[in-house]
Amino acid sequence: MFNSTLFADGLFGEPSHWLILMVIVLALLFFSFATLLFNRYKRCPSNRVLVIFGKVGGGNTSHCVHGGAAFVLPLIQDYAYLSL
């Protein structure tokens, strides 16, 4: 059962205000996560080599990408470009 007296007393405010606030918070979380993904996706031009180092899997310590793109995991990996 829904107890409307809590909202009528002004303890929680209007239900529509909470819904709007939740939508704004979820939108901010979505856009911040999308920005994080876009910033960590690195493209490599054809005249360079993208070297990803750190924990890359397979027992290796680095991974080289030439003429492609890769996602660099934050706090676990880092990257550098080498000129050809």
Sequence and secondary structure as in RCSB ss.txt:
>XXXX:A:sequence
MFNSTLFADGLFGEPSHWLILMVIVLALLFFSFATLLFNRYKRCPSNRVLVIFGKVGGGNTSHCVHGGAAFVLPL
IQDYAYLSL
>XXXX:A:secstr
   THHHHTTSS  HHHHHHHHHHHHHHHHHHHHHHHHHHEEE  TTEEEEEEES STT SEEEEESSEEE  TT
TEEEEEEE 
